[in-house]
Amino acid sequence: MKPVPIGLVGAGAFGLFCLDAFAEMPEVRIAAVADTDFGRADAAAARHQAKAYYSLDAMLKDASVEIVALNTPPFLHAEGGLAVVRSGRHLFAEKPLTLTLEEGEILLQEARANRVRLTVDYVMRRNPFWDATTRLRRDGVLGALLHMDLINHAAGLDLPPSHWFWEREKSGGIWVEHGVHFFDAFAWVSGYAGEITGVQSFARADGAVDRVECLARFGAAAAHFYHGFTHSARTEQTTVRLTFEQGYVTLREWVPTSIEIVTPLSSDLLIDYLPSEAEPVETTPTGTFRLISRAPEGKSAVYRACIQAGMSDLARAVREPEHSLSVTGQEALNSLRLAVQASR
């Protein structure tokens, strides 16, 4: 497939991580980088032999760009996304899709009207351990899915009080800026869009909301979400635990690098679902079996591969119009809907 030229807007730390990931891909070619910080734009463009621009509008005048990777803060997603799709470019957006449902609906309408493809970088959908969990549920290997639980202790202490993350008008708040990832992942695993049934939040002394919690249901499965931006990078921890009729599945880290399955069923039924070789099977005191599979390449490599998989999917859709995207704009809007409900 002829490489698809891409342009990235927002050359911050994560934008640079994405550029390095894209640079390894034969499916795409980095053609342009845009940032309002001239130095960042110039440095990133030079690193990847691309053209530097100092605004999205300027980059959209470059006829060579076919896909735009939108790596700006959330409050710029609606305006930037609309400019991209109205220019006839395809959109690879970071989450959230937009800050409001109304903006998201307009963006999807405009993408359809201009016959361009749009997807959101939901890395959970590309993660091999989340994928294994989803396939286990779909095949019914462990019986019915009963309960899903997320406990996310994030590195909020690494964000200065002046960071846009703490301003709800710019980030949308924890549920919109961050929680959409997990709303989408739980919907994907369960096969249901989901609904919020109860919410609470906690604010620190300066008024910024740094802890949120909600209950939800996805079909017949109960769900619990907790996000606390109260830790540092040294102590942050994320755990997802799914309860099935015939066992438990645990994913650790916000970008999981392992899967643990505890069940009384034979390990022979599960081996083919594991992304990598299983560690020696352990027998627990209750007579169940514990299987663990880990990514030997580590978190950064897994994260990079997830981003690449998302961009590869969009590049294929650009070159093959009949290709169905694995993450659609409607699915991004569905997860945003849950985030907005939780925020209220």
C-alpha positions as CSV (number, residue, x, y, z in Angstrom):
1,M,0.0,0.0,0.0
2,K,1.3,3.4,-0.9
3,P,2.1,5.3,2.3
4,V,-0.6,7.8,3.4
5,P,0.9,11.3,4.1
6,I,-0.1,12.5,7.6
7,G,0.2,15.8,9.4
8,L,0.2,16.0,13.2
9,V,-1.0,19.1,15.1
10,G,0.1,19.5,18.7
11,A,3.8,18.6,19.1
12,G,3.8,18.3,22.9
13,A,5.3,15.3,24.7
14,F,2.6,12.9,23.7
15,G,2.5,14.3,20.1
16,L,6.2,13.6,19.9
17,F,5.7,10.0,21.2
18,C,3.0,9.5,18.5
19,L,5.3,10.9,15.7
20,D,8.0,8.5,16.7
21,A,5.5,5.7,16.5
22,F,4.2,6.8,13.1
23,A,7.7,7.1,11.8
24,E,8.2,3.3,12.2
25,M,5.1,2.5,10.1
26,P,5.4,1.6,6.4
27,E,1.7,2.5,5.9
28,V,2.1,6.2,6.5
29,R,4.6,9.0,5.9
30,I,4.9,12.1,8.2
31,A,4.5,15.0,5.8
32,A,3.8,17.9,8.2
33,V,3.9,19.0,11.9
34,A,2.0,22.0,13.3
35,D,2.3,23.7,16.6
36,T,1.7,27.2,17.8
37,D,5.1,27.0,19.5
38,F,7.4,27.7,16.6
39,G,10.4,26.0,18.2
40,R,8.5,22.8,18.9
41,A,7.1,22.7,15.4
42,D,10.5,23.3,13.8
43,A,12.2,20.7,15.9
44,A,9.6,18.0,15.4
45,A,9.4,18.6,11.7
46,A,13.2,18.5,11.3
47,R,13.4,15.2,13.2
48,H,11.0,13.6,10.7
49,Q,12.0,15.4,7.5
50,A,8.6,17.1,7.4
51,K,7.3,20.6,6.8
52,A,6.7,22.8,9.8
53,Y,3.6,24.9,10.3
54,Y,2.5,27.2,13.1
55,S,-1.2,26.6,12.9
56,L,-3.7,23.9,11.8
57,D,-5.2,26.3,9.2
58,A,-1.7,26.7,7.6
59,M,-1.1,23.0,7.6
60,L,-4.5,22.3,6.0
61,K,-3.3,24.3,3.0
62,D,-0.7,21.7,2.3
63,A,-2.4,19.5,-0.4
64,S,-0.1,16.6,0.4
65,V,-1.6,15.9,3.8
66,E,-4.4,13.2,3.7
67,I,-4.7,12.3,7.4
68,V,-4.5,14.8,10.3
69,A,-3.6,13.5,13.8
70,L,-5.2,15.8,16.2
71,N,-3.1,16.0,19.4
72,T,-4.4,19.3,20.9
73,P,-6.1,19.8,24.3
74,P,-9.7,18.7,24.4
75,F,-11.3,22.1,24.2
76,L,-9.7,22.5,20.7
77,H,-11.0,19.2,19.4
78,A,-14.4,20.4,18.0
79,E,-13.0,23.4,16.2
80,G,-9.9,21.6,15.0
81,G,-11.8,18.4,14.0
82,L,-14.4,20.4,12.0
83,A,-11.6,22.2,10.1
84,V,-10.0,18.9,9.3
85,V,-13.1,17.1,7.9
86,R,-14.4,20.2,6.1
87,S,-11.1,20.4,4.3
88,G,-11.6,16.9,3.0
89,R,-8.9,15.3,5.3
90,H,-9.3,12.2,7.3
91,L,-9.2,12.5,11.1
92,F,-7.2,10.6,13.7
93,A,-8.3,12.3,16.9
94,E,-7.1,11.9,20.4
95,K,-9.8,11.4,23.0
96,P,-12.2,12.8,23.8
97,L,-14.0,13.2,20.5
98,T,-15.2,16.6,21.6
99,L,-16.2,18.2,24.9
100,T,-20.0,18.1,24.3
101,L,-22.4,15.7,22.6
102,E,-23.7,18.5,20.4
103,E,-20.2,19.2,19.1
104,G,-19.6,15.5,18.6
105,E,-22.8,15.0,16.6
106,I,-21.9,17.9,14.3
107,L,-18.4,16.6,13.8
108,L,-19.7,13.2,12.8
109,Q,-22.3,14.7,10.5
110,E,-19.7,16.9,8.8
111,A,-17.3,13.9,8.3
112,R,-20.1,12.0,6.6
113,A,-21.1,15.0,4.5
114,N,-17.5,15.4,3.3
115,R,-17.0,11.6,2.8
116,V,-14.0,11.4,5.1
117,R,-13.0,8.7,7.6
118,L,-12.8,9.5,11.3
119,T,-11.5,7.5,14.3
120,V,-10.4,8.1,17.8
121,D,-7.1,6.8,19.3
122,Y,-8.8,4.4,21.8
123,V,-5.6,2.4,22.6
124,M,-7.5,0.0,24.8
125,R,-9.2,-1.4,21.6
126,R,-5.7,-2.1,20.2
127,N,-4.3,-3.6,23.4
128,P,-3.7,-7.4,23.1
129,F,-4.7,-8.0,26.7
130,W,-8.0,-6.1,26.4
131,D,-8.6,-7.9,23.2
132,A,-8.1,-11.3,24.9
133,T,-10.6,-10.3,27.5
134,T,-13.1,-9.3,24.9
135,R,-12.7,-12.6,23.0
136,L,-13.1,-14.6,26.2
137,R,-16.4,-12.8,26.8
138,R,-17.7,-13.2,23.3
139,D,-16.9,-16.9,23.1
140,G,-18.4,-17.5,26.6
141,V,-15.4,-19.5,27.7
142,L,-15.8,-18.3,31.3
143,G,-19.5,-18.1,31.3
144,A,-21.6,-14.9,31.5
145,L,-19.9,-11.6,32.4
146,L,-21.3,-10.5,35.8
147,H,-19.2,-7.5,37.0
148,M,-16.5,-5.1,35.8
149,D,-14.4,-3.0,38.1
150,L,-11.9,-0.2,37.4
151,I,-9.7,1.3,40.1
152,N,-7.4,4.0,38.6
153,H,-5.0,5.8,40.9
154,A,-3.5,8.3,38.3
155,A,-0.4,10.6,38.5
156,G,-2.3,13.8,39.1
157,L,0.5,15.1,41.4
158,D,2.7,15.4,38.3
159,L,0.3,17.9,36.8
160,P,0.8,21.5,38.1
161,P,-2.3,23.3,39.4
162,S,-2.2,25.6,36.4
163,H,-2.4,22.7,33.9
164,W,-5.4,22.8,31.6
165,F,-6.4,19.4,32.8
166,W,-7.9,20.9,36.0
167,E,-10.0,23.4,34.1
168,R,-13.3,21.7,33.2
169,E,-13.9,24.3,30.5
170,K,-10.7,23.1,28.7
171,S,-10.5,19.4,29.6
172,G,-14.2,18.5,30.2
173,G,-13.2,17.1,33.6
174,I,-11.9,13.7,34.6
175,W,-14.8,11.7,33.1
176,V,-14.6,13.4,29.7
177,E,-10.8,13.8,29.4
178,H,-9.8,10.5,30.8
179,G,-12.8,8.3,31.7
180,V,-14.0,7.9,28.0
181,H,-11.1,5.4,27.5
182,F,-12.6,3.0,30.1
183,F,-16.3,3.6,29.2
184,D,-15.4,2.6,25.7
185,A,-13.4,-0.4,26.8
186,F,-16.1,-1.7,29.1
187,A,-18.7,-1.3,26.3
188,W,-16.4,-3.1,23.9
189,V,-15.8,-6.0,26.3
190,S,-19.5,-6.3,27.3
191,G,-21.1,-5.7,23.9
192,Y,-23.4,-3.0,25.3
193,A,-23.3,0.8,25.1
194,G,-23.9,1.1,28.9
195,E,-25.7,3.5,31.2
196,I,-24.7,5.5,34.3
197,T,-26.7,4.7,37.5
198,G,-24.9,6.7,40.2
199,V,-22.1,9.2,40.6
200,Q,-20.1,11.0,43.3
201,S,-17.0,13.3,43.2
202,F,-14.5,14.8,45.5
203,A,-12.7,18.2,45.3
204,R,-9.3,19.2,46.8
205,A,-8.7,22.4,48.8
206,D,-8.3,24.6,45.7
207,G,-11.6,23.4,44.3
208,A,-10.3,21.2,41.5
209,V,-12.1,17.8,41.3
210,D,-9.4,15.2,41.6
211,R,-11.5,12.0,42.5
212,V,-14.6,10.7,40.8
213,E,-16.6,7.5,41.1
214,C,-19.6,6.0,39.4
215,L,-21.8,2.9,39.1
216,A,-23.1,1.7,35.7
217,R,-24.5,-1.2,33.9
218,F,-23.7,-2.8,30.6
219,G,-26.5,-5.1,29.7
220,A,-26.7,-7.7,32.6
221,A,-23.2,-6.8,33.9
222,A,-22.8,-4.4,36.8
223,A,-19.8,-1.9,36.6
224,H,-17.8,0.3,38.9
225,F,-15.4,3.1,37.9
226,Y,-13.0,5.0,40.2
227,H,-10.5,7.6,39.0
228,G,-8.3,9.4,41.6
229,F,-5.7,11.8,40.3
230,T,-4.0,11.9,43.7
231,H,-0.7,9.9,43.1
232,S,2.7,10.5,41.4
233,A,4.2,8.5,38.6
234,R,6.0,6.4,41.2
235,T,2.9,5.3,43.0
236,E,0.2,5.3,40.3
237,Q,-1.7,2.1,39.8
238,T,-4.6,0.9,37.6
239,T,-6.4,-2.4,38.0
240,V,-9.3,-3.7,36.0
241,R,-11.0,-6.8,37.3
242,L,-13.8,-8.7,35.5
243,T,-15.9,-11.3,37.2
244,F,-17.4,-14.1,35.1
245,E,-19.5,-17.1,36.2
246,Q,-16.5,-19.4,35.9
247,G,-13.6,-17.2,36.9
248,Y,-11.9,-13.8,37.1
249,V,-9.8,-11.8,34.7
250,T,-7.4,-9.1,35.9
251,L,-5.6,-6.4,33.8
252,R,-3.0,-4.2,35.4
253,E,-1.6,-0.7,34.4
254,W,-3.6,1.8,32.5
255,V,-1.9,0.4,29.4
256,P,-2.1,-3.3,30.4
257,T,1.0,-5.4,29.9
258,S,-0.4,-8.6,31.5
259,I,-3.5,-10.6,31.9
260,E,-4.3,-12.9,34.9
261,I,-7.0,-15.5,34.7
262,V,-8.2,-17.5,37.7
263,T,-10.7,-20.3,37.0
264,P,-11.5,-23.9,37.9
265,L,-11.6,-24.7,34.1
266,S,-8.7,-26.4,32.4
267,S,-5.9,-24.2,31.1
268,D,-6.2,-25.9,27.8
269,L,-9.4,-24.0,27.1
270,L,-7.6,-20.7,27.7
271,I,-4.1,-20.9,26.2
272,D,-5.2,-19.9,22.7
273,Y,-6.6,-16.6,24.1
274,L,-3.4,-15.4,25.7
275,P,-1.4,-12.8,23.7
276,S,2.0,-14.3,24.7
277,E,3.2,-17.5,26.3
278,A,1.7,-18.3,29.7
279,E,3.8,-18.5,32.8
280,P,3.7,-21.9,34.6
281,V,0.1,-22.6,35.7
282,E,-0.4,-22.2,39.4
283,T,-3.0,-24.1,41.5
284,T,-4.5,-21.8,44.2
285,P,-5.5,-23.0,47.7
286,T,-9.1,-23.3,46.6
287,G,-8.2,-25.6,43.7
288,T,-8.6,-23.1,40.9
289,F,-5.9,-22.4,38.3
290,R,-4.0,-19.1,37.8
291,L,-2.7,-18.3,34.4
292,I,-0.6,-15.2,33.7
293,S,0.6,-13.9,30.4
294,R,2.9,-10.8,30.1
295,A,4.3,-8.6,27.4
296,P,8.0,-9.0,27.6
297,E,8.6,-5.9,25.5
298,G,7.3,-3.6,28.3
299,K,4.7,-0.8,28.6
300,S,6.2,1.7,26.3
301,A,6.5,-0.7,23.4
302,V,2.9,-2.0,23.9
303,Y,1.6,1.6,24.0
304,R,3.4,2.5,20.8
305,A,2.1,-0.6,19.1
306,C,-1.5,0.3,20.1
307,I,-1.1,3.8,18.6
308,Q,0.3,2.3,15.4
309,A,-2.5,-0.2,15.1
310,G,-5.1,2.7,15.3
311,M,-3.3,4.7,12.6
312,S,-2.8,1.6,10.5
313,D,-6.5,0.9,10.6
314,L,-7.3,4.4,9.5
315,A,-4.7,4.4,6.7
316,R,-6.2,1.2,5.4
317,A,-9.7,2.7,5.4
318,V,-8.3,5.7,3.4
319,R,-6.8,3.4,0.7
320,E,-9.6,0.8,0.9
321,P,-13.0,2.6,1.2
322,E,-14.8,-0.6,1.9
323,H,-12.7,-1.3,5.0
324,S,-14.7,-1.0,8.3
325,L,-12.9,1.0,11.0
326,S,-12.4,-0.9,14.3
327,V,-13.3,2.3,16.2
328,T,-16.0,4.4,14.7
329,G,-17.0,7.9,15.4
330,Q,-20.3,6.7,16.7
331,E,-18.5,4.5,19.3
332,A,-16.5,7.5,20.3
333,L,-19.7,9.5,20.7
334,N,-21.3,6.7,22.8
335,S,-18.4,6.8,25.3
336,L,-18.6,10.6,25.4
337,R,-22.3,10.3,26.2
338,L,-21.5,8.2,29.3
339,A,-18.8,10.6,30.3
340,V,-21.2,13.6,30.0
341,Q,-23.8,11.7,32.0
342,A,-21.3,10.9,34.7
343,S,-20.1,14.6,34.8
344,R,-23.7,15.7,35.6
